């Protein structure tokens, strides 16, 4: 057997930080976040149109809004997770 097992002295335990799952959090999948927000935004635009809250002319400028907001949220989430990853490895 070529497995190397390192034994530690009983009183010396390595100090380990809990993993992200043990801490009760999980990493955010940014692609799913962006697409989910875009879908919810399109549903909101559809609901406004079907309830006659907006007319056909307003939909032309209202349809891109969910994509812009979802994209901006994705950029912020990407920058935040990149900063957290960079801090962890430095």
Secondary structure as GFF3:
##gff-version 3
##sequence-region A 1 90
A	DSSP	alpha_helix	30	50	.	.	.	ID=ss1
A	DSSP	alpha_helix	56	89	.	.	.	ID=ss2
###
